[in-house]
Amino acid sequence: MRKIILTGDRPTGRLHLGHYVGSLRRRVALQNSGEYEKILIMIADAQALTDNFDNPEKVRQNIIEVALDYLSVGLDPSISILFVQSQISELTELTYYYLNLVSVARLYRNPTVKAEIQMRNFEASIPTGFLCYPVSQAADITAFKATTVPVGEDQLPMLEQTREIVRKFNSIYQETLVEPDVLLPENSACMRLPGTDGKAKMSKSLGNCIFLADDPEEVRQKIMNMYTDPLHLKVSDPGHVEGNTVFTYLDAFCQPRHFGEYLPEYASLDELKEHYQRGGLGDVKIKKFLNSIIQEELAPIRERRKEYEKDIGAVYDILKAGCNAARAIAQQTLNEVKAAMKINYFDDEALIQTHKEKYANGTI
Ligand code: TRP
């Protein structure tokens, strides 16, 4: 089967290490695997507006930031189509038809929507657009007949909702849409990378993020101030590894070769963890090790960003070309959807012929 990737991010800020291990790094690997016929990466500005409708400037300023982050991690516009959601009006059109296939009760039951409603104090008055964004997300995915959607765990309910819409559409109308599979991050540390303060999630508003665009000194300071084990006061104290942010980050970033390069007295992460738990291993040492690894990972990303920053016009051109390519694909799917729903009147010769015949007798 032809494999197609579609995924994306809301442009509400610069992307950080949580985005990187949760999805970006994987996307680049998938792109470079050559196994996919098409790869579409979308800046989900229309979705960002469902809870930022009163702050369009924030969304508008962050399109270029996310585009620069995409390019700097190694998404290659000659292989992957990078585009902006709002510029593909076919997605809005598909959403409108899919809304018929979803009940309001089902949308209220979506766990991610539920959590977000609480977080944003929308309980009293939920904007309809916000409640319905999972349907719009189904349009994003199906418009490109995506088979594979690499996302974080929090997006599972969106994928489930998409699959339901696909099944319903195909059974009511005609086999047209493709049921996508989700591709989750490789391990639990990557699934939900905590903030540098140890809080459950990296989030811009909590100020606990390491951004891909941070300079080396900012990164170093954030790592040296990272939350570790509050009970590990002296180097000789036995330490805890679970819930220790430095070790969670090591789980997400450390590879066997890093020991040879930066910490040759240990052979593996397990060995390092054992020593920490036994006592006698200080936080500064593990933080320095983590810093070396993260700096190595971020250096080429930062370099690439600097190159692209020199020609912002070219980055806008990349997005514009991506939009044109994405639109052509979405248009084709929308045509098929309309044909399946029998709302393609002017292309339907048979329909016109029947009506001609119906009224032919009376006229002569
Ligand atoms: N909901 C995703 C997020 O918040 C962004 C998104 C919009 C998306 N449409 C998508 C992700 C389609 C995957 C597929 O990050």
Boltz pocket constraint, residues with backbone or C-beta under 6 A from the ligand:
constraints:
  - pocket:
      binder: B
      contacts: [[A, 6], [A, 7], [A, 8], [A, 9], [A, 10], [A, 44], [A, 47], [A, 136], [A, 137], [A, 140], [A, 141], [A, 149], [A, 150], [A, 151], [A, 155]]
      max_distance: 6.0
